[in-house]
Amino acid sequence: MRPERARQPARHTAAHNPLEMKTALYELLGLDDHEVIGVSERSGHVQISAHIGIWVGMLFALFNLASPEFRALGWTELAGVIFLLIPAYALSRHPTL
């Protein structure tokens, strides 16, 4: 039977070096230069996200419009779908614009 060693807290060197903290933050937020995707791939991601958002947003908007307590929320969600998601989907189909 071996004796248990006391656990020591992990040492984070990034906390001591501002440059490493900046690099870690950029990687966390996806702002790293060497991982930038192309326009066509990004356009595909926007199309998929907007398409899903249109259907889910419409479903939630219609559900909220059907209940009298949440009618204002339903109109707001419907406006978001019409003025944000549908144009995003339409513009993502033509990435050269």
Accessible surface in RSA format (square Angstrom, percent):
REM  Atomic radii and reference values for relative SASA: ProtOr
REM  Chains: A
REM  Algorithm: Lee & Richards
REM  Probe-radius: 1.40
REM  Slices: 20
REM RES _ NUM      All-atoms   Total-Side   Main-Chain    Non-polar    All polar
REM                ABS   REL    ABS   REL    ABS   REL    ABS   REL    ABS   REL
RES MET A   1   243.00 125.8 155.21 102.7  87.79 209.0 134.98 114.8 108.03 143.1
RES ARG A   2   211.58  88.8 192.74  98.3  18.84  44.8  70.93  96.9 140.65  85.2
RES PRO A   3   119.34  87.0  99.66  90.8  19.68  71.5 110.59  91.3   8.75  54.4
RES GLU A   4   174.93 100.4 139.71 105.7  35.22  83.9  57.82 111.8 117.10  95.6
RES ARG A   5   218.74  91.8 195.70  99.8  23.04  54.9  76.21 104.2 142.53  86.4
RES ALA A   6    94.38  86.8  64.40  99.4  29.98  68.2  75.20 105.9  19.17  50.8
RES ARG A   7   233.69  98.1 200.37 102.1  33.32  79.3  79.03 108.0 154.66  93.7
RES GLN A   8   146.93  82.2 119.57  87.4  27.36  65.1  35.61  75.8 111.32  84.4
RES PRO A   9   120.92  88.1 101.12  92.2  19.80  72.0 113.00  93.3   7.92  49.2
RES ALA A  10    80.04  73.6  50.49  77.9  29.55  67.2  60.34  85.0  19.70  52.2
RES ARG A  11   213.31  89.6 183.18  93.4  30.13  71.7  71.09  97.2 142.22  86.2
RES HIS A  12   129.80  70.9 119.22  82.9  10.58  27.1  80.13  82.6  49.67  57.8
RES THR A  13    94.49  67.2  90.19  91.4   4.30  10.3  67.99  91.3  26.50  40.1
RES ALA A  14    32.40  29.8  31.40  48.5   0.99   2.3  31.40  44.2   0.99   2.6
RES ALA A  15    71.51  65.8  44.83  69.2  26.68  60.7  47.68  67.1  23.83  63.1
RES HIS A  16   157.76  86.2 127.32  88.5  30.44  77.9  86.60  89.3  71.16  82.8
RES ASN A  17    57.00  39.3  55.48  53.6   1.52   3.7  14.52  34.9  42.48  41.1
RES PRO A  18   104.83  76.4  99.16  90.4   5.68  20.6 100.52  83.0   4.31  26.8
RES LEU A  19   124.90  69.6 119.41  85.4   5.49  13.8 122.91  86.3   1.99   5.3
RES GLU A  20    75.68  43.5  71.55  54.1   4.13   9.8  31.18  60.3  44.50  36.3
RES MET A  21   101.13  52.4  95.42  63.2   5.70  13.6  86.81  73.8  14.31  19.0
RES LYS A  22   111.96  54.6 107.18  65.8   4.78  11.4  56.46  50.8  55.50  59.1
RES THR A  23    66.74  47.5  62.62  63.5   4.12   9.8  49.36  66.3  17.38  26.3
RES ALA A  24    50.93  46.8  42.76  66.0   8.17  18.6  46.39  65.3   4.53  12.0
RES LEU A  25    92.23  51.4  89.08  63.7   3.15   7.9  91.89  64.5   0.35   0.9
RES TYR A  26    91.78  42.8  91.78  52.2   0.00   0.0  54.28  40.8  37.49  46.2
RES GLU A  27   104.60  60.1  83.56  63.2  21.04  50.1  23.62  45.7  80.98  66.1
RES LEU A  28   144.72  80.6 114.11  81.6  30.61  77.0 121.29  85.2  23.43  63.0
RES LEU A  29   109.75  61.1  81.53  58.3  28.23  71.0  86.23  60.6  23.52  63.3
RES GLY A  30    61.42  75.7   0.00   N/A  61.42  75.7  32.80  90.0  28.62  64.1
RES LEU A  31    98.66  54.9  86.13  61.6  12.53  31.5  90.51  63.6   8.14  21.9
RES ASP A  32    28.29  19.8  25.94  25.8   2.35   5.6   3.75   8.8  24.54  24.5
RES ASP A  33   125.65  88.0 110.92 110.4  14.73  34.8  36.19  85.2  89.46  89.2
RES HIS A  34   144.22  78.8 106.59  74.1  37.63  96.3  88.17  90.9  56.05  65.2
RES GLU A  35   120.91  69.4  97.36  73.7  23.55  56.1  36.73  71.1  84.17  68.7
RES VAL A  36   107.46  70.7  74.87  67.8  32.59  78.5  80.32  69.8  27.14  73.6
RES ILE A  37    66.94  38.1  58.40  43.5   8.54  20.6  63.46  45.7   3.48   9.5
RES GLY A  38    44.05  54.3   0.00   N/A  44.05  54.3  35.66  97.9   8.39  18.8
RES VAL A  39    86.47  56.9  81.19  73.5   5.28  12.7  81.22  70.6   5.24  14.2
RES SER A  40    89.77  75.9  76.77 102.5  13.00  29.9  47.20 100.5  42.57  59.6
RES GLU A  41    93.41  53.6  83.88  63.5   9.52  22.7  35.96  69.6  57.45  46.9
RES ARG A  42   108.94  45.7 108.94  55.5   0.00   0.0  49.14  67.2  59.80  36.2
RES SER A  43    12.16  10.3   7.45   9.9   4.71  10.9   9.76  20.8   2.40   3.4
RES GLY A  44    26.25  32.4   0.00   N/A  26.25  32.4  25.69  70.5   0.57   1.3
RES HIS A  45    97.61  53.3  94.46  65.7   3.16   8.1  66.69  68.7  30.92  36.0
RES VAL A  46    59.27  39.0  55.80  50.5   3.46   8.3  59.13  51.4   0.14   0.4
RES GLN A  47    51.78  29.0  51.28  37.5   0.50   1.2   5.07  10.8  46.71  35.4
RES ILE A  48   113.31  64.5 109.75  81.8   3.56   8.6 113.25  81.6   0.06   0.2
RES SER A  49    74.49  62.9  62.07  82.8  12.42  28.6  38.80  82.6  35.69  50.0
RES ALA A  50     4.04   3.7   2.10   3.2   1.94   4.4   3.63   5.1   0.41   1.1
RES HIS A  51    85.16  46.5  85.16  59.2   0.00   0.0  59.30  61.1  25.86  30.1
RES ILE A  52   102.51  58.3  99.52  74.1   3.00   7.2 102.51  73.8   0.00   0.0
RES GLY A  53    19.69  24.3   0.00   N/A  19.69  24.3  18.15  49.8   1.54   3.5
RES ILE A  54    28.27  16.1  28.27  21.1   0.00   0.0  28.27  20.4   0.00   0.0
RES TRP A  55   164.47  66.0 160.67  77.8   3.80   8.9 155.46  82.9   9.01  14.6
RES VAL A  56    66.81  44.0  65.86  59.6   0.95   2.3  66.81  58.1   0.00   0.0
RES GLY A  57    13.98  17.2   0.00   N/A  13.98  17.2  13.62  37.4   0.36   0.8
RES MET A  58    62.16  32.2  62.16  41.1   0.00   0.0  61.13  52.0   1.03   1.4
RES LEU A  59   116.95  65.1 113.22  81.0   3.73   9.4 115.92  81.4   1.03   2.8
RES PHE A  60   108.22  54.1 108.22  67.0   0.00   0.0 108.22  65.6   0.00   0.0
RES ALA A  61     0.00   0.0   0.00   0.0   0.00   0.0   0.00   0.0   0.00   0.0
RES LEU A  62   103.47  57.6  98.09  70.2   5.39  13.5  98.38  69.1   5.09  13.7
RES PHE A  63   143.79  71.9 136.65  84.6   7.14  18.6 142.44  86.4   1.35   3.9
RES ASN A  64    15.67  10.8  15.67  15.1   0.00   0.0   0.00   0.0  15.67  15.1
RES LEU A  65    32.28  18.0  25.44  18.2   6.84  17.2  25.86  18.2   6.41  17.3
RES ALA A  66    80.51  74.0  47.35  73.1  33.16  75.4  58.23  82.0  22.28  59.0
RES SER A  67    25.91  21.9  23.67  31.6   2.25   5.2  25.74  54.8   0.18   0.2
RES PRO A  68    97.74  71.2  80.02  72.9  17.72  64.4  80.57  66.5  17.17 106.7
RES GLU A  69   138.20  79.3 100.72  76.2  37.47  89.2  61.75 119.4  76.44  62.4
RES PHE A  70   105.92  53.0 104.04  64.4   1.89   4.9 105.92  64.2   0.00   0.0
RES ARG A  71   112.19  47.1 111.67  56.9   0.52   1.2  39.68  54.2  72.51  43.9
RES ALA A  72    78.81  72.5  68.41 105.6  10.41  23.7  74.18 104.5   4.64  12.3
RES LEU A  73    84.97  47.3  79.22  56.7   5.74  14.4  82.87  58.2   2.09   5.6
RES GLY A  74     0.00   0.0   0.00   N/A   0.00   0.0   0.00   0.0   0.00   0.0
RES TRP A  75   147.55  59.2 144.30  69.8   3.25   7.6 133.16  71.0  14.39  23.3
RES THR A  76    90.08  64.1  81.98  83.1   8.10  19.3  62.73  84.3  27.35  41.4
RES GLU A  77    48.13  27.6  39.54  29.9   8.59  20.4  27.43  53.1  20.69  16.9
RES LEU A  78    28.56  15.9  28.56  20.4   0.00   0.0  28.56  20.1   0.00   0.0
RES ALA A  79    40.41  37.2  36.71  56.6   3.70   8.4  39.37  55.4   1.04   2.7
RES GLY A  80    22.76  28.1   0.00   N/A  22.76  28.1  21.73  59.6   1.04   2.3
RES VAL A  81     4.02   2.6   3.47   3.1   0.55   1.3   3.47   3.0   0.55   1.5
RES ILE A  82    78.34  44.6  73.72  54.9   4.61  11.1  73.72  53.1   4.61  12.5
RES PHE A  83   146.42  73.3 131.87  81.7  14.54  37.8 132.60  80.4  13.82  39.6
RES LEU A  84   126.39  70.4 118.57  84.8   7.82  19.7 120.64  84.7   5.76  15.5
RES LEU A  85    52.38  29.2  52.38  37.5   0.00   0.0  52.38  36.8   0.00   0.0
RES ILE A  86    80.14  45.6  79.93  59.5   0.21   0.5  79.96  57.6   0.18   0.5
RES PRO A  87    51.84  37.8  47.50  43.3   4.34  15.8  51.84  42.8   0.00   0.0
RES ALA A  88    35.72  32.8  26.91  41.5   8.82  20.1  34.06  48.0   1.67   4.4
RES TYR A  89    57.01  26.6  57.01  32.4   0.00   0.0  34.18  25.7  22.83  28.1
RES ALA A  90    50.21  46.2  45.37  70.0   4.84  11.0  48.32  68.0   1.89   5.0
RES LEU A  91   107.77  60.0 102.56  73.4   5.21  13.1 102.80  72.2   4.97  13.4
RES SER A  92    10.30   8.7   2.61   3.5   7.68  17.7  10.00  21.3   0.30   0.4
RES ARG A  93   135.92  57.1 115.17  58.7  20.75  49.4  17.01  23.2 118.92  72.1
RES HIS A  94   106.87  58.4 103.36  71.8   3.51   9.0  60.80  62.7  46.07  53.6
RES PRO A  95    60.59  44.2  36.35  33.1  24.24  88.1  44.79  37.0  15.80  98.2
RES THR A  96   134.92  96.0  98.79 100.2  36.13  86.1  82.13 110.3  52.79  79.8
RES LEU A  97   154.16  85.9  90.81  65.0  63.34 159.2 118.66  83.3  35.50  95.5
END  Absolute sums over single chains surface
CHAIN  1 A     8752.3       7454.2       1298.2       5992.6       2759.8
END  Absolute sums over all chains
TOTAL          8752.3       7454.2       1298.2       5992.6       2759.8
